[in-house]
Amino acid sequence: MTTPPSLTSELFHHIAQTIRDAGGWIGFDTFMDQALYTPGLGYYAHGSAKFGVLPYTVDGGVRVAGSDFVTSPEITPLFGWTLARQVVQALEVTGTGEVWEFGAGSGALALQILQALQAQGVPLPRYTIVDISSSLRARQQATLAAFSEQVRWVDALPDDMRGVVLGNEVLDAMPVKLLARVGGVWYERGVVLDSEPAAGEAPRFAWQDRVTNLRPPIEVQGDHDYLTEIHPQGESFVRTLAAKLTAGAVFLIDYGFPEAEYYHPQRHMGTVMCHQAHQVDDDPLARVGQKDITAHVNFTSVALAGIEAGLGVLGYCNQARFLMNCGLLTHMEAADLPTRVMAQKLIMEHEMGELFKVIGFYKGEPWQAVGFDLGDKTHTL
């Protein structure tokens, strides 16, 4: 399903007006926020299909979803069933009885965790989904109809939270600032209206750099031109969780690196990328509202934001190790062949196993989380 042209045009004019109101230039973080989250118009705020699976055979048939990208819960239900082991342990250790999921997407992860807990006889009084997209909320409600008495939706957080917080591919969709070092000078890269579009072409967005005092958190070695990101909104999100969580744990799963890898001299093109119809491109200024815009996560900055705000780090490792620690291989042994094949994508190094990482936090007393029993790489942050 494609975005209706009327929505795309309306979003363009909305962002263009924002640029005019700001004096002709906005930071990329403002652009990304409006491209993704403008009510009724942004990529995550209209009803077009976004989450899905690549075609694969199930019971002799082919399951195909019209979508832009695939996340782990859509690849296989074993993702949620495996993560549920960590959720159960965290609920028991922290003495809490609620799961909070941010950015629940299609609702697949919530369904898998609720089914797993039900199968294990683990009571869960409430599963709370925090999602600002009304179109996604409707899809989630349909997916989770069987658990309607347990699940609730909120668009604002209470002053006090207790429970286990989950965020799968949430941080990567939070707006980032772009920093460009050109000729040895640091600039913030922002967005303007192209004042000279080619003859016959419609108005479009363009890049423009402004000198800035902002810098990456560590010095980038070398004197070559360099493009990268900083993540104030993602860090603010973690600090907000820390401020509101009175007891519980947080598990964030996403693709990214520790700081030293994130700002490696050879990573000079930045990490911002776009997803549409399972294709990837690096031009967020084109087809605005029709495609996802993401950036890799700096897990060191995430960890520091949590620690500075009062959270403790439970652990940090790649997704493959975390899921194997939580029993994925046992689930795979009991599954049919197609399910095992799809589950391998979660742990294979060239698929999602290495690029995706998991970081865990606790509020209260420290404890050993099963997901980090082996292969904890907190020391690399």
Long-range contacts (C-beta under 8 A, 24 or more apart in sequence): 1-48, 1-49, 1-66, 2-48, 2-290, 3-43, 3-46, 3-48, 3-289, 3-290, 7-40, 7-41, 7-46, 7-289, 8-287, 8-288, 8-289, 8-290, 10-41, 11-35, 11-38, 11-41, 11-42, 11-288, 11-289, 12-203, 12-288, 12-289, 14-38, 14-41, 15-191, 15-205, 15-288, 16-193, 16-203, 19-191, 19-192, 19-193, 20-193, 24-192, 24-193, 25-190, 25-191, 25-192, 25-208, 25-210, 26-190, 26-191, 27-177, 27-178, 27-188, 27-190, 27-191, 28-175, 28-176, 28-177, 28-178, 28-188, 28-189, 28-190, 28-191, 28-272, 28-284, 29-175, 29-176, 29-177, 29-232, 29-233, 30-175, 30-191, 31-190, 31-191, 31-205, 31-284, 31-285, 32-175, 32-176, 32-284, 32-293, 33-175, 33-233, 35-284, 35-288, 35-289, 35-293, 36-173, 36-175, 36-292, 36-293, 37-132, 41-289, 42-289, 43-289, 43-290, 43-291, 43-292, 43-293, 44-132, 44-133, 44-136, 44-173, 45-132, 45-133, 45-134, 45-135, 46-135, 46-289, 47-135, 48-290, 50-105, 50-136, 50-292, 51-105, 51-106, 51-108, 52-106, 54-278, 56-338, 56-341, 56-342, 57-338, 58-338, 67-277, 67-278, 68-275, 68-276, 68-277, 68-278, 68-291, 68-292, 69-275, 69-278, 69-292, 70-278, 71-105, 71-108, 71-168, 71-169, 72-109, 72-168, 72-169, 72-253, 72-319, 72-346, 72-352, 72-356, 73-105, 73-106, 73-108, 73-109, 73-112, 73-168, 74-105, 74-106, 74-108, 75-342, 75-343, 75-345, 75-346, 76-339, 76-342, 76-343, 76-345, 76-346, 77-108, 77-112, 77-115, 77-339, 78-328, 78-331, 78-332, 78-335, 78-339, 78-343, 78-346, 79-109, 79-112, 79-323, 79-343, 79-346, 80-108, 80-109, 80-110, 80-111, 80-112, 80-113, 80-115, 80-116, 81-112, 81-113, 81-115, 81-116, 81-331, 82-323, 82-326, 82-327, 82-328, 82-331, 83-109, 83-112, 83-113, 83-166, 83-251, 83-323, 83-326, 84-112, 84-113, 84-116, 84-117, 84-120, 85-326, 85-327, 85-370, 86-251, 86-322, 86-326, 86-369, 86-370, 86-371, 87-113, 87-117, 87-164, 87-166, 88-117, 88-120, 88-122, 89-369, 89-370, 90-164, 90-248, 90-249, 90-251, 90-369, 91-122, 91-124, 91-163, 91-164, 93-249, 93-367, 94-162, 94-163, 94-164, 94-247, 94-248, 94-249, 94-362, 94-363, 94-364, 95-247, 96-162, 96-163, 96-164, 96-247, 96-248, 97-123, 97-124, 97-125, 97-126, 97-162, 97-163, 98-124, 98-125, 98-126, 98-127, 98-128, 98-162, 98-163, 98-164, 99-124, 99-126, 99-127, 99-128, 99-163, 99-164, 99-165, 99-166, 100-128, 100-130, 100-161, 100-163, 100-164, 100-165, 100-166, 101-127, 101-128, 101-129, 101-130, 101-165, 101-166, 101-167, 101-168, 102-130, 102-131, 102-165, 102-166, 102-167, 102-170, 103-130, 103-131, 103-167, 103-168, 103-169, 103-170, 103-173, 104-129, 104-130, 104-131, 104-136, 104-140, 105-136, 105-140, 105-168, 105-169, 106-136, 106-139, 106-140, 106-143, 107-139, 107-140, 107-141, 107-142, 107-143, 107-144, 108-143, 109-166, 109-168, 110-140, 110-143, 110-144, 110-147, 110-151, 111-143, 111-144, 111-147, 113-166, 114-144, 114-147, 114-150, 114-151, 124-150, 125-150, 126-150, 126-151, 126-152, 127-151, 127-152, 128-152, 128-153, 128-154, 128-163, 129-153, 129-154, 130-154, 130-155, 130-157, 131-155, 157-240, 157-244, 158-244, 159-244, 160-244, 160-246, 161-241, 161-244, 161-245, 161-246, 161-248, 162-245, 162-246, 162-247, 162-248, 163-248, 164-248, 164-249, 164-250, 164-251, 165-241, 165-245, 165-248, 165-249, 165-250, 165-251, 166-251, 166-253, 167-250, 167-251, 167-252, 167-253, 167-254, 168-253, 168-254, 169-253, 169-254, 169-255, 170-237, 170-252, 170-254, 171-231, 171-234, 171-237, 171-252, 171-254, 171-256, 171-297, 171-302, 172-254, 172-255, 172-256, 172-294, 172-295, 172-296, 172-297, 173-292, 173-293, 173-294, 174-231, 174-233, 174-234, 174-237, 175-233, 176-229, 176-230, 176-231, 176-233, 176-234, 176-272, 176-295, 177-214, 177-229, 177-230, 177-231, 177-232, 178-227, 178-228, 178-229, 178-270, 178-272, 179-212, 179-214, 179-215, 179-216, 179-227, 179-228, 179-229, 179-230, 180-209, 180-225, 180-226, 180-227, 181-220, 181-225, 181-226, 181-227, 182-209, 182-225, 183-225, 184-223, 185-211, 186-211, 186-212, 186-213, 186-214, 186-215, 187-211, 187-212, 188-212, 188-214, 189-227, 191-285, 204-285, 204-286, 205-285, 205-288, 206-285, 207-285, 216-263, 217-259, 217-263, 217-298, 217-300, 217-301, 218-259, 218-260, 218-263, 220-263, 220-265, 221-265, 222-265, 224-265, 224-268, 225-268, 226-265, 226-268, 227-268, 227-269, 227-270, 228-262, 228-263, 228-267, 228-268, 228-270, 228-271, 229-270, 229-271, 229-272, 229-295, 229-298, 230-298, 230-301, 231-295, 231-297, 231-298, 231-301, 231-302, 234-297, 234-301, 234-302, 234-305, 235-301, 235-302, 235-304, 235-305, 236-305, 238-302, 238-305, 238-306, 238-309, 238-311, 238-361, 239-305, 239-306, 239-308, 239-309, 241-306, 241-311, 241-361, 242-305, 242-306, 242-309, 242-310, 242-311, 242-361, 242-363, 243-309, 243-310, 245-311, 245-363, 246-363, 247-363, 247-364, 248-362, 248-363, 248-364, 249-314, 249-360, 249-361, 249-362, 249-363, 249-369, 250-306, 250-311, 250-360, 250-361, 250-362, 250-363, 251-358, 251-359, 251-360, 251-361, 251-371, 252-302, 252-358, 252-359, 252-360, 253-319, 253-322, 253-356, 253-357, 253-358, 254-297, 254-356, 254-357, 255-296, 255-297, 255-352, 255-355, 255-356, 255-357, 256-296, 256-297, 256-298, 256-299, 256-355, 256-357, 257-296, 257-297, 257-298, 257-299, 257-357, 258-298, 258-299, 258-300, 258-377, 258-380, 258-381, 259-298, 259-299, 259-300, 259-301, 259-381, 260-300, 260-380, 262-296, 262-298, 262-300, 270-295, 271-295, 271-296, 297-357, 299-357, 299-359, 299-381, 300-381, 302-359, 303-359, 303-378, 303-381, 306-361, 310-363, 311-361, 311-362, 311-363, 312-361, 312-362, 312-363, 312-366, 313-359, 313-360, 313-361, 313-362, 313-378, 313-381, 314-360, 314-361, 314-362, 314-366, 314-367, 314-369, 314-372, 315-358, 315-359, 315-360, 315-369, 315-371, 315-372, 315-376, 315-378, 316-357, 316-358, 316-359, 316-360, 316-372, 316-376, 316-377, 316-378, 316-380, 316-381, 317-357, 317-358, 317-371, 317-372, 317-375, 317-376, 317-377, 318-353, 318-354, 318-355, 318-356, 318-357, 318-358, 318-375, 318-377, 319-346, 319-347, 319-352, 319-353, 319-354, 319-356, 319-357, 319-358, 320-346, 320-347, 320-348, 320-349, 320-352, 320-353, 320-354, 321-374, 321-375, 322-358, 322-371, 322-372, 322-375, 323-347, 323-371, 324-374, 325-370, 325-371, 325-372, 325-373, 325-374, 325-375, 326-370, 326-371
